[in-house]
Amino acid sequence: MKGRDQETVNREKSKTMHVNRTRGVRPILLAALALAFLPGCKKEAAPQVEVTVQAAHPELGPIAEQIEADAILTPVAQAAIVPKISAPVKKFYVQRGERVHAGELLATLENADLQAAMMDNKGSLEAAQAAYATTTKVQVPEDTLKAESDLAQAKANLDLSQSIVKSRKQLFAEGAIPGRDLDTAEAALVQTQAAYSAAAKHLESLRAVSRAAALKAAQGQLISAEGRYNGAEALVNYTEIRSPIDGVVTDRPLFAGETPAAGTPLITVMDTSVLIAKTHIGASVAQEMKVGDPATAQAPEAGGPVVAKVSMISPALDPGSTTIEVWLKIDNREGKLKAGTPVKVTVKGKSVAQALKVPRSAILTADDGTKSVMVVGSDGAAHREHVTVGLVDGADVQVLSGVSPGDLVISGGAYALDEGTRVKVGPAEASGGGSD
C-alpha cells in the first residue's frame, strides 16, 4: 500500500514539472511572435532617392546658327615709322596717347650736314639751269645763224665766179683776152665751189647733229644737277618724321638726343577708330558665311556685346591649321576696345524658321561624339534618348530626331544621371554658402 502511494506521488510530481516547463516556453514563443509582427521591427528595402531636375518640353520656333570663335583685335591701320637715315633725334612734337593726323610732323632728326649738302647741290642746279638756258637760247641759235650766213656768202662767191668764167669764155672765144685770164677765172670758180659745198655741209650737220647734241648735253647736265639736288633734299626730308595715317601714338620708346637703332621704329601710330577681329574658322563652317554677315564681339572692357560685321573671308586655307581666316570689322570710334585684346566673336549663320529646339544645356555629348538627352518618362524616371542635332545658337540647339514636342526633356541636372533614376521636376537649387 505504501509503495502504491509513492508511485502516485511521483506521477503527480512529473505532471507538475511538465506544466511548469510548458508555461515557461509559451511566453517566449509569444514574445517572439509579437516581435516578428511589430511594424517597427519588420526589415524592408531602402527607399529609392529622387533627384530634383529642371525640365521642359521642346519648343517650335526660329533658330539661327551662331558660329563662335576666339579672335584678337587689330587696328585697321598701323604705321611703325622707321627712320630712313641714322641720326640723333633733335626734337619730339608728340607724346604717347596723342591723336595725330596724316602728314603731321611728329619728330625731327639732326640734319645740319644734310642741309649744307643740299645747299651745295642747289647751287650746282642753278648753274646747270643757266648753262642750259645759254645753250638753248643763245649758243645754238648763234651757231646756226653764222653757218647760214657763211653758206649765203659762199653762194654769192660761187655765183660771181660762175659769172666771171662765163664772160671770160666769151671774150676768149672773141680773142679779146688771153687764155691765162680764162684759166685764172676757172681756178677761182673751183675754189668757190669747194667753199660753198663746205658751208652747206656745215649748216646741214649743225642742224641735224650738232644742235641736237648740244641740246642733249645741256639737258643731261641739268638733269644730273636736278637729281643730285633732289637726293640731297630727300635726305633732309627724311629727318622730318611725319605720320602717314590718322591715328593715336601708341609707342615712342626714345627721348630727344638718342639715336634709334637701324630698323627700330621711332614712333608707332595706330588707327583704332575701326578694329579688325581676326579669327580662324573651320572650312565647312566658313563656306556658309559671306562678307557682310552680322556678328558680335564680347570683350571684358566693352560691358556687353559689340556689333561687328564680316569684312573678309580668306579665299585659301591656312596650311598650318587647314582653317580659313575671317576678319570682322568693329566700329571703335568711342575707343572702348583696345588693340591686341582677345575677344569672343559670334557670327550669325544660316537660320531655320520652324525648328524643334531644346536648351543647349540639355544636350549630352559622349566620348565618341554622339549626342543624347535625358527624358522624364511616364514612370517618373530618367531615360536616355539619342538625338541628331542641327543648328546651334547661343542658348538653344535644333533637334532633328530623337525627341518630340510632347517629351519632357531634362535641361538641368542631367549630367551624370543614371538610366532609370527617379527624378522630380522642380526649380534649380540656389547655390550659395553661409558662414561657418
Contacts in CASP RR format, 6 or more apart in sequence:
PFRMAT RR
TARGET T0000
AUTHOR 0000-0000-0000
METHOD contacts of the structure
MODEL  1
MKGRDQETVNREKSKTMHVNRTRGVRPILLAALALAFLPGCKKEAAPQVE
VTVQAAHPELGPIAEQIEADAILTPVAQAAIVPKISAPVKKFYVQRGERV
HAGELLATLENADLQAAMMDNKGSLEAAQAAYATTTKVQVPEDTLKAESD
LAQAKANLDLSQSIVKSRKQLFAEGAIPGRDLDTAEAALVQTQAAYSAAA
KHLESLRAVSRAAALKAAQGQLISAEGRYNGAEALVNYTEIRSPIDGVVT
DRPLFAGETPAAGTPLITVMDTSVLIAKTHIGASVAQEMKVGDPATAQAP
EAGGPVVAKVSMISPALDPGSTTIEVWLKIDNREGKLKAGTPVKVTVKGK
SVAQALKVPRSAILTADDGTKSVMVVGSDGAAHREHVTVGLVDGADVQVL
SGVSPGDLVISGGAYALDEGTRVKVGPAEASGGGSD
35 41 0 8 1.000
48 422 0 8 1.000
49 422 0 8 1.000
50 422 0 8 1.000
50 423 0 8 1.000
50 424 0 8 1.000
51 382 0 8 1.000
51 413 0 8 1.000
51 417 0 8 1.000
51 421 0 8 1.000
51 422 0 8 1.000
51 423 0 8 1.000
51 424 0 8 1.000
52 423 0 8 1.000
52 424 0 8 1.000
52 425 0 8 1.000
52 426 0 8 1.000
52 429 0 8 1.000
53 374 0 8 1.000
53 376 0 8 1.000
53 382 0 8 1.000
53 410 0 8 1.000
53 412 0 8 1.000
53 413 0 8 1.000
53 414 0 8 1.000
53 417 0 8 1.000
53 423 0 8 1.000
53 424 0 8 1.000
53 425 0 8 1.000
53 426 0 8 1.000
54 410 0 8 1.000
54 411 0 8 1.000
54 412 0 8 1.000
54 413 0 8 1.000
54 425 0 8 1.000
54 426 0 8 1.000
54 427 0 8 1.000
54 428 0 8 1.000
55 376 0 8 1.000
55 408 0 8 1.000
55 409 0 8 1.000
55 410 0 8 1.000
55 411 0 8 1.000
55 412 0 8 1.000
55 423 0 8 1.000
55 425 0 8 1.000
56 358 0 8 1.000
56 359 0 8 1.000
56 408 0 8 1.000
56 409 0 8 1.000
56 411 0 8 1.000
57 405 0 8 1.000
57 406 0 8 1.000
57 407 0 8 1.000
57 408 0 8 1.000
57 409 0 8 1.000
58 356 0 8 1.000
58 357 0 8 1.000
58 358 0 8 1.000
58 399 0 8 1.000
58 403 0 8 1.000
58 404 0 8 1.000
58 405 0 8 1.000
58 406 0 8 1.000
58 407 0 8 1.000
58 409 0 8 1.000
59 356 0 8 1.000
59 357 0 8 1.000
59 358 0 8 1.000
59 396 0 8 1.000
59 405 0 8 1.000
60 354 0 8 1.000
60 355 0 8 1.000
60 356 0 8 1.000
60 357 0 8 1.000
60 405 0 8 1.000
61 353 0 8 1.000
61 354 0 8 1.000
61 355 0 8 1.000
61 357 0 8 1.000
62 351 0 8 1.000
62 352 0 8 1.000
62 353 0 8 1.000
62 354 0 8 1.000
62 355 0 8 1.000
63 351 0 8 1.000
63 352 0 8 1.000
63 355 0 8 1.000
63 357 0 8 1.000
63 391 0 8 1.000
63 393 0 8 1.000
63 396 0 8 1.000
63 398 0 8 1.000
64 348 0 8 1.000
64 349 0 8 1.000
64 350 0 8 1.000
64 351 0 8 1.000
64 352 0 8 1.000
64 391 0 8 1.000
64 393 0 8 1.000
65 288 0 8 1.000
65 348 0 8 1.000
65 349 0 8 1.000
65 350 0 8 1.000
65 351 0 8 1.000
65 391 0 8 1.000
65 392 0 8 1.000
65 393 0 8 1.000
66 346 0 8 1.000
66 347 0 8 1.000
66 348 0 8 1.000
66 349 0 8 1.000
66 392 0 8 1.000
66 393 0 8 1.000
66 394 0 8 1.000
67 281 0 8 1.000
67 285 0 8 1.000
67 289 0 8 1.000
67 346 0 8 1.000
67 347 0 8 1.000
67 348 0 8 1.000
67 349 0 8 1.000
68 344 0 8 1.000
68 345 0 8 1.000
68 346 0 8 1.000
68 394 0 8 1.000
69 279 0 8 1.000
69 280 0 8 1.000
69 281 0 8 1.000
69 326 0 8 1.000
69 344 0 8 1.000
69 345 0 8 1.000
69 347 0 8 1.000
70 279 0 8 1.000
70 342 0 8 1.000
70 343 0 8 1.000
70 344 0 8 1.000
70 345 0 8 1.000
71 277 0 8 1.000
71 278 0 8 1.000
71 279 0 8 1.000
71 297 0 8 1.000
71 328 0 8 1.000
71 342 0 8 1.000
71 343 0 8 1.000
71 344 0 8 1.000
71 345 0 8 1.000
72 277 0 8 1.000
72 278 0 8 1.000
72 279 0 8 1.000
72 340 0 8 1.000
72 341 0 8 1.000
72 342 0 8 1.000
72 343 0 8 1.000
73 275 0 8 1.000
73 276 0 8 1.000
73 277 0 8 1.000
73 297 0 8 1.000
73 299 0 8 1.000
73 330 0 8 1.000
73 337 0 8 1.000
73 338 0 8 1.000
73 339 0 8 1.000
73 340 0 8 1.000
73 341 0 8 1.000
73 342 0 8 1.000
73 343 0 8 1.000
74 275 0 8 1.000
74 276 0 8 1.000
74 277 0 8 1.000
74 278 0 8 1.000
74 339 0 8 1.000
74 340 0 8 1.000
75 270 0 8 1.000
75 271 0 8 1.000
75 272 0 8 1.000
75 274 0 8 1.000
75 275 0 8 1.000
75 276 0 8 1.000
75 339 0 8 1.000
76 271 0 8 1.000
76 272 0 8 1.000
76 273 0 8 1.000
76 274 0 8 1.000
76 275 0 8 1.000
76 276 0 8 1.000
76 329 0 8 1.000
77 245 0 8 1.000
77 247 0 8 1.000
77 270 0 8 1.000
77 271 0 8 1.000
78 268 0 8 1.000
78 269 0 8 1.000
78 270 0 8 1.000
78 271 0 8 1.000
79 243 0 8 1.000
79 244 0 8 1.000
79 245 0 8 1.000
79 268 0 8 1.000
79 269 0 8 1.000
79 270 0 8 1.000
80 251 0 8 1.000
80 265 0 8 1.000
80 268 0 8 1.000
81 106 0 8 1.000
81 241 0 8 1.000
81 243 0 8 1.000
81 244 0 8 1.000
81 265 0 8 1.000
81 266 0 8 1.000
81 267 0 8 1.000
81 268 0 8 1.000
81 269 0 8 1.000
82 260 0 8 1.000
82 263 0 8 1.000
82 264 0 8 1.000
82 265 0 8 1.000
82 266 0 8 1.000
83 109 0 8 1.000
83 238 0 8 1.000
83 239 0 8 1.000
83 241 0 8 1.000
83 260 0 8 1.000
83 266 0 8 1.000
84 238 0 8 1.000
85 109 0 8 1.000
85 114 0 8 1.000
85 235 0 8 1.000
85 238 0 8 1.000
85 239 0 8 1.000
86 259 0 8 1.000
86 260 0 8 1.000
86 262 0 8 1.000
87 109 0 8 1.000
87 110 0 8 1.000
87 111 0 8 1.000
87 239 0 8 1.000
87 259 0 8 1.000
88 109 0 8 1.000
88 110 0 8 1.000
88 257 0 8 1.000
88 258 0 8 1.000
88 259 0 8 1.000
89 107 0 8 1.000
89 108 0 8 1.000
89 109 0 8 1.000
89 110 0 8 1.000
89 254 0 8 1.000
89 255 0 8 1.000
89 256 0 8 1.000
89 257 0 8 1.000
89 258 0 8 1.000
89 259 0 8 1.000
89 260 0 8 1.000
89 266 0 8 1.000
90 107 0 8 1.000
90 108 0 8 1.000
90 109 0 8 1.000
90 110 0 8 1.000
90 111 0 8 1.000
90 239 0 8 1.000
90 256 0 8 1.000
90 257 0 8 1.000
91 107 0 8 1.000
91 108 0 8 1.000
91 256 0 8 1.000
92 106 0 8 1.000
92 107 0 8 1.000
92 252 0 8 1.000
92 255 0 8 1.000
92 256 0 8 1.000
93 105 0 8 1.000
93 106 0 8 1.000
93 107 0 8 1.000
93 108 0 8 1.000
94 100 0 8 1.000
94 104 0 8 1.000
94 106 0 8 1.000
94 107 0 8 1.000
94 249 0 8 1.000
94 252 0 8 1.000
94 267 0 8 1.000
95 249 0 8 1.000
95 252 0 8 1.000
96 249 0 8 1.000
96 250 0 8 1.000
96 251 0 8 1.000
96 252 0 8 1.000
97 248 0 8 1.000
97 249 0 8 1.000
97 250 0 8 1.000
98 248 0 8 1.000
98 249 0 8 1.000
99 246 0 8 1.000
99 247 0 8 1.000
99 248 0 8 1.000
99 249 0 8 1.000
100 106 0 8 1.000
100 243 0 8 1.000
100 246 0 8 1.000
100 247 0 8 1.000
100 248 0 8 1.000
100 249 0 8 1.000
100 269 0 8 1.000
101 243 0 8 1.000
101 246 0 8 1.000
101 247 0 8 1.000
102 243 0 8 1.000
102 244 0 8 1.000
102 245 0 8 1.000
102 246 0 8 1.000
103 242 0 8 1.000
103 243 0 8 1.000
103 244 0 8 1.000
104 242 0 8 1.000
104 243 0 8 1.000
105 240 0 8 1.000
105 241 0 8 1.000
105 242 0 8 1.000
106 241 0 8 1.000
106 242 0 8 1.000
106 243 0 8 1.000
106 249 0 8 1.000
106 267 0 8 1.000
106 269 0 8 1.000
107 241 0 8 1.000
107 266 0 8 1.000
107 267 0 8 1.000
108 239 0 8 1.000
108 240 0 8 1.000
108 241 0 8 1.000
109 238 0 8 1.000
109 239 0 8 1.000
109 240 0 8 1.000
109 241 0 8 1.000
110 239 0 8 1.000
111 235 0 8 1.000
111 236 0 8 1.000
111 239 0 8 1.000
114 232 0 8 1.000
114 235 0 8 1.000
114 236 0 8 1.000
114 239 0 8 1.000
115 236 0 8 1.000
117 232 0 8 1.000
117 235 0 8 1.000
118 229 0 8 1.000
118 232 0 8 1.000
118 233 0 8 1.000
118 235 0 8 1.000
118 236 0 8 1.000
120 232 0 8 1.000
121 225 0 8 1.000
121 228 0 8 1.000
121 229 0 8 1.000
121 231 0 8 1.000
121 232 0 8 1.000
121 233 0 8 1.000
122 229 0 8 1.000
122 232 0 8 1.000
123 229 0 8 1.000
124 225 0 8 1.000
124 228 0 8 1.000
124 229 0 8 1.000
125 222 0 8 1.000
125 225 0 8 1.000
125 226 0 8 1.000
125 228 0 8 1.000
125 229 0 8 1.000
127 225 0 8 1.000
128 221 0 8 1.000
128 222 0 8 1.000
128 224 0 8 1.000
128 225 0 8 1.000
128 226 0 8 1.000
129 222 0 8 1.000
129 225 0 8 1.000
131 218 0 8 1.000
131 221 0 8 1.000
131 222 0 8 1.000
132 218 0 8 1.000
132 219 0 8 1.000
132 221 0 8 1.000
132 222 0 8 1.000
134 218 0 8 1.000
135 214 0 8 1.000
135 215 0 8 1.000
135 217 0 8 1.000
135 218 0 8 1.000
136 215 0 8 1.000
136 218 0 8 1.000
139 214 0 8 1.000
140 211 0 8 1.000
140 214 0 8 1.000
140 215 0 8 1.000
143 206 0 8 1.000
143 210 0 8 1.000
143 211 0 8 1.000
144 203 0 8 1.000
144 206 0 8 1.000
144 207 0 8 1.000
144 211 0 8 1.000
147 199 0 8 1.000
147 202 0 8 1.000
147 203 0 8 1.000
147 206 0 8 1.000
148 203 0 8 1.000
150 199 0 8 1.000
150 202 0 8 1.000
150 203 0 8 1.000
151 196 0 8 1.000
151 199 0 8 1.000
151 200 0 8 1.000
151 202 0 8 1.000
151 203 0 8 1.000
153 199 0 8 1.000
154 192 0 8 1.000
154 195 0 8 1.000
154 196 0 8 1.000
154 198 0 8 1.000
154 199 0 8 1.000
154 200 0 8 1.000
155 196 0 8 1.000
155 199 0 8 1.000
157 192 0 8 1.000
157 195 0 8 1.000
157 196 0 8 1.000
158 189 0 8 1.000
158 192 0 8 1.000
158 193 0 8 1.000
158 195 0 8 1.000
158 196 0 8 1.000
160 192 0 8 1.000
161 185 0 8 1.000
161 188 0 8 1.000
161 189 0 8 1.000
161 191 0 8 1.000
161 192 0 8 1.000
161 193 0 8 1.000
162 189 0 8 1.000
164 185 0 8 1.000
164 188 0 8 1.000
164 189 0 8 1.000
165 182 0 8 1.000
165 185 0 8 1.000
165 186 0 8 1.000
165 188 0 8 1.000
165 189 0 8 1.000
168 177 0 8 1.000
168 181 0 8 1.000
168 182 0 8 1.000
168 185 0 8 1.000
169 182 0 8 1.000
171 177 0 8 1.000
171 181 0 8 1.000
172 178 0 8 1.000
172 179 0 8 1.000
172 181 0 8 1.000
172 182 0 8 1.000
241 266 0 8 1.000
241 267 0 8 1.000
243 267 0 8 1.000
243 269 0 8 1.000
244 269 0 8 1.000
245 269 0 8 1.000
245 271 0 8 1.000
246 271 0 8 1.000
246 273 0 8 1.000
247 269 0 8 1.000
247 270 0 8 1.000
247 271 0 8 1.000
247 272 0 8 1.000
247 273 0 8 1.000
248 269 0 8 1.000
248 270 0 8 1.000
248 271 0 8 1.000
248 272 0 8 1.000
249 267 0 8 1.000
249 268 0 8 1.000
249 269 0 8 1.000
250 268 0 8 1.000
250 269 0 8 1.000
250 270 0 8 1.000
250 339 0 8 1.000
251 265 0 8 1.000
251 267 0 8 1.000
251 268 0 8 1.000
252 266 0 8 1.000
252 267 0 8 1.000
252 268 0 8 1.000
253 264 0 8 1.000
253 265 0 8 1.000
253 266 0 8 1.000
254 260 0 8 1.000
254 266 0 8 1.000
260 266 0 8 1.000
270 339 0 8 1.000
272 332 0 8 1.000
272 335 0 8 1.000
272 337 0 8 1.000
272 338 0 8 1.000
272 339 0 8 1.000
273 331 0 8 1.000
273 332 0 8 1.000
273 333 0 8 1.000
273 335 0 8 1.000
274 329 0 8 1.000
274 330 0 8 1.000
274 331 0 8 1.000
274 332 0 8 1.000
274 333 0 8 1.000
275 329 0 8 1.000
275 330 0 8 1.000
275 332 0 8 1.000
275 337 0 8 1.000
275 339 0 8 1.000
276 311 0 8 1.000
276 327 0 8 1.000
276 328 0 8 1.000
276 329 0 8 1.000
276 330 0 8 1.000
277 297 0 8 1.000
277 308 0 8 1.000
277 327 0 8 1.000
277 328 0 8 1.000
277 330 0 8 1.000
277 343 0 8 1.000
277 345 0 8 1.000
278 325 0 8 1.000
278 326 0 8 1.000
278 327 0 8 1.000
279 325 0 8 1.000
279 326 0 8 1.000
279 328 0 8 1.000
279 345 0 8 1.000
280 318 0 8 1.000
280 321 0 8 1.000
280 323 0 8 1.000
280 324 0 8 1.000
280 325 0 8 1.000
280 326 0 8 1.000
281 289 0 8 1.000
281 323 0 8 1.000
281 324 0 8 1.000
281 326 0 8 1.000
281 347 0 8 1.000
282 322 0 8 1.000
282 323 0 8 1.000
282 324 0 8 1.000
283 317 0 8 1.000
283 322 0 8 1.000
283 323 0 8 1.000
283 324 0 8 1.000
286 313 0 8 1.000
286 323 0 8 1.000
286 324 0 8 1.000
286 326 0 8 1.000
288 349 0 8 1.000
288 350 0 8 1.000
289 310 0 8 1.000
289 313 0 8 1.000
289 326 0 8 1.000
289 347 0 8 1.000
289 349 0 8 1.000
290 310 0 8 1.000
290 313 0 8 1.000
291 310 0 8 1.000
291 311 0 8 1.000
291 312 0 8 1.000
291 313 0 8 1.000
292 309 0 8 1.000
292 310 0 8 1.000
292 311 0 8 1.000
293 309 0 8 1.000
293 310 0 8 1.000
293 347 0 8 1.000
293 348 0 8 1.000
293 349 0 8 1.000
294 307 0 8 1.000
294 308 0 8 1.000
294 309 0 8 1.000
294 347 0 8 1.000
294 348 0 8 1.000
295 307 0 8 1.000
295 308 0 8 1.000
295 309 0 8 1.000
295 310 0 8 1.000
295 328 0 8 1.000
295 345 0 8 1.000
295 346 0 8 1.000
295 347 0 8 1.000
295 348 0 8 1.000
296 305 0 8 1.000
296 306 0 8 1.000
296 307 0 8 1.000
296 308 0 8 1.000
296 345 0 8 1.000
296 346 0 8 1.000
297 305 0 8 1.000
297 306 0 8 1.000
297 308 0 8 1.000
297 328 0 8 1.000
297 330 0 8 1.000
297 337 0 8 1.000
297 343 0 8 1.000
297 344 0 8 1.000
297 345 0 8 1.000
297 346 0 8 1.000
298 304 0 8 1.000
298 305 0 8 1.000
298 306 0 8 1.000
298 343 0 8 1.000
298 344 0 8 1.000
298 345 0 8 1.000
298 346 0 8 1.000
299 306 0 8 1.000
299 336 0 8 1.000
299 337 0 8 1.000
299 341 0 8 1.000
299 343 0 8 1.000
300 341 0 8 1.000
301 336 0 8 1.000
301 337 0 8 1.000
301 338 0 8 1.000
301 341 0 8 1.000
302 336 0 8 1.000
302 337 0 8 1.000
305 346 0 8 1.000
306 330 0 8 1.000
306 336 0 8 1.000
306 337 0 8 1.000
307 330 0 8 1.000
307 331 0 8 1.000
308 328 0 8 1.000
308 329 0 8 1.000
308 330 0 8 1.000
308 345 0 8 1.000
309 328 0 8 1.000
309 329 0 8 1.000
310 326 0 8 1.000
310 327 0 8 1.000
310 328 0 8 1.000
310 329 0 8 1.000
310 347 0 8 1.000
311 327 0 8 1.000
311 328 0 8 1.000
311 329 0 8 1.000
312 325 0 8 1.000
312 326 0 8 1.000
312 327 0 8 1.000
313 324 0 8 1.000
313 326 0 8 1.000
313 327 0 8 1.000
314 324 0 8 1.000
314 325 0 8 1.000
314 326 0 8 1.000
316 324 0 8 1.000
317 323 0 8 1.000
317 324 0 8 1.000
318 324 0 8 1.000
318 325 0 8 1.000
326 347 0 8 1.000
328 345 0 8 1.000
328 347 0 8 1.000
330 337 0 8 1.000
337 343 0 8 1.000
346 394 0 8 1.000
350 391 0 8 1.000
351 391 0 8 1.000
352 391 0 8 1.000
352 398 0 8 1.000
355 391 0 8 1.000
355 398 0 8 1.000
356 398 0 8 1.000
356 399 0 8 1.000
356 400 0 8 1.000
356 403 0 8 1.000
356 404 0 8 1.000
356 405 0 8 1.000
357 396 0 8 1.000
357 397 0 8 1.000
357 398 0 8 1.000
357 399 0 8 1.000
358 373 0 8 1.000
358 396 0 8 1.000
358 397 0 8 1.000
358 399 0 8 1.000
358 403 0 8 1.000
358 409 0 8 1.000
358 411 0 8 1.000
359 395 0 8 1.000
359 396 0 8 1.000
359 397 0 8 1.000
359 409 0 8 1.000
359 411 0 8 1.000
359 412 0 8 1.000
360 392 0 8 1.000
360 394 0 8 1.000
360 395 0 8 1.000
360 396 0 8 1.000
360 397 0 8 1.000
361 411 0 8 1.000
361 412 0 8 1.000
362 373 0 8 1.000
362 374 0 8 1.000
362 397 0 8 1.000
362 409 0 8 1.000
362 410 0 8 1.000
362 411 0 8 1.000
362 412 0 8 1.000
362 414 0 8 1.000
363 371 0 8 1.000
363 372 0 8 1.000
363 373 0 8 1.000
363 387 0 8 1.000
363 389 0 8 1.000
363 397 0 8 1.000
364 371 0 8 1.000
364 372 0 8 1.000
364 373 0 8 1.000
364 374 0 8 1.000
364 384 0 8 1.000
364 414 0 8 1.000
364 415 0 8 1.000
365 371 0 8 1.000
366 372 0 8 1.000
370 386 0 8 1.000
371 386 0 8 1.000
371 387 0 8 1.000
371 388 0 8 1.000
371 389 0 8 1.000
372 384 0 8 1.000
372 385 0 8 1.000
372 386 0 8 1.000
372 387 0 8 1.000
373 384 0 8 1.000
373 385 0 8 1.000
373 387 0 8 1.000
373 399 0 8 1.000
373 402 0 8 1.000
373 403 0 8 1.000
373 409 0 8 1.000
373 410 0 8 1.000
373 414 0 8 1.000
374 382 0 8 1.000
374 383 0 8 1.000
374 384 0 8 1.000
374 385 0 8 1.000
374 409 0 8 1.000
374 410 0 8 1.000
374 414 0 8 1.000
374 417 0 8 1.000
375 382 0 8 1.000
375 383 0 8 1.000
375 384 0 8 1.000
375 385 0 8 1.000
375 403 0 8 1.000
375 407 0 8 1.000
375 408 0 8 1.000
375 409 0 8 1.000
375 410 0 8 1.000
376 382 0 8 1.000
376 383 0 8 1.000
376 408 0 8 1.000
376 409 0 8 1.000
376 410 0 8 1.000
376 423 0 8 1.000
376 425 0 8 1.000
377 383 0 8 1.000
377 408 0 8 1.000
380 422 0 8 1.000
380 423 0 8 1.000
381 420 0 8 1.000
381 421 0 8 1.000
381 422 0 8 1.000
381 423 0 8 1.000
382 410 0 8 1.000
382 414 0 8 1.000
382 417 0 8 1.000
382 418 0 8 1.000
382 419 0 8 1.000
382 420 0 8 1.000
382 421 0 8 1.000
382 422 0 8 1.000
382 423 0 8 1.000
383 419 0 8 1.000
383 420 0 8 1.000
384 419 0 8 1.000
385 402 0 8 1.000
385 403 0 8 1.000
385 407 0 8 1.000
386 402 0 8 1.000
387 399 0 8 1.000
387 400 0 8 1.000
387 401 0 8 1.000
387 402 0 8 1.000
387 403 0 8 1.000
388 399 0 8 1.000
388 400 0 8 1.000
388 401 0 8 1.000
388 402 0 8 1.000
389 397 0 8 1.000
389 398 0 8 1.000
389 399 0 8 1.000
389 400 0 8 1.000
390 397 0 8 1.000
390 398 0 8 1.000
390 399 0 8 1.000
390 400 0 8 1.000
391 397 0 8 1.000
391 398 0 8 1.000
392 398 0 8 1.000
403 409 0 8 1.000
408 425 0 8 1.000
410 417 0 8 1.000
410 423 0 8 1.000
412 428 0 8 1.000
417 423 0 8 1.000
END
